[in-house]
Amino acid sequence: MKICTNPEYAIKEGDVLKIAQESSTIQRLYEAGQNYIIMEYLERSTLFQYLDFGWVLSGKLMR
């Protein structure tokens, strides 16, 4: 569960996650409200960690 202090942010992120549900790399969205998002938890490196390790983003990964 992600709690958002800015309702506009929660709605926008929820909308993006709804659109991206066809992708196998995006976490499942269960519910989104005005100040929260409930989604699948994935144990993965963050973008910051990925770049901090010095790994290069491929075109495929960026898409």
C-alpha positions as CSV (number, residue, x, y, z in Angstrom):
1,M,0.0,0.0,0.0
2,K,1.3,3.4,-0.9
3,I,-0.1,6.4,0.9
4,C,0.0,9.7,-1.0
5,T,-0.3,13.1,0.7
6,N,-1.1,14.7,-2.7
7,P,-4.4,13.3,-4.0
8,E,-3.6,14.5,-7.5
9,Y,-0.4,12.4,-7.5
10,A,-2.3,9.3,-6.3
11,I,-4.9,9.6,-9.0
12,K,-2.3,10.2,-11.8
13,E,-0.1,7.3,-10.7
14,G,-3.2,5.0,-10.4
15,D,-4.2,6.0,-13.9
16,V,-0.7,5.2,-15.3
17,L,-0.7,1.8,-13.5
18,K,-4.2,1.0,-14.9
19,I,-2.9,1.7,-18.5
20,A,0.3,-0.3,-17.9
21,Q,-1.4,-3.5,-16.6
22,E,-0.8,-5.3,-19.9
23,S,2.9,-5.2,-19.3
24,S,4.5,-8.2,-17.5
25,T,7.1,-5.9,-15.8
26,I,4.6,-3.6,-14.1
27,Q,3.2,-4.6,-10.6
28,R,-0.4,-5.5,-10.4
29,L,-2.7,-2.7,-9.4
30,Y,-5.4,-3.8,-7.0
31,E,-7.1,-0.5,-6.0
32,A,-6.4,3.2,-6.2
33,G,-8.2,6.0,-4.3
34,Q,-7.7,9.7,-3.7
35,N,-4.8,9.2,-1.3
36,Y,-3.7,5.6,-1.7
37,I,-2.6,2.9,-4.1
38,I,-2.7,-0.8,-3.4
39,M,-0.5,-2.8,-5.7
40,E,1.6,-5.9,-5.8
41,Y,5.0,-5.7,-4.0
42,L,8.0,-6.6,-6.2
43,E,11.4,-7.2,-4.7
44,R,13.7,-5.5,-7.2
45,S,16.4,-2.9,-7.5
46,T,15.2,0.7,-7.8
47,L,16.2,2.8,-10.7
48,F,18.7,4.7,-8.5
49,Q,20.3,1.4,-7.3
50,Y,20.5,0.1,-10.9
51,L,22.3,3.3,-12.1
52,D,24.4,3.5,-8.9
53,F,25.8,0.0,-9.7
54,G,27.0,1.4,-13.0
55,W,24.7,-0.8,-15.1
56,V,23.6,0.6,-18.5
57,L,19.9,0.9,-19.4
58,S,19.3,-0.9,-22.7
59,G,16.7,0.4,-25.2
60,K,14.5,-2.5,-24.4
61,L,14.6,-1.8,-20.7
62,M,13.8,1.8,-21.2
63,R,10.7,0.9,-23.3
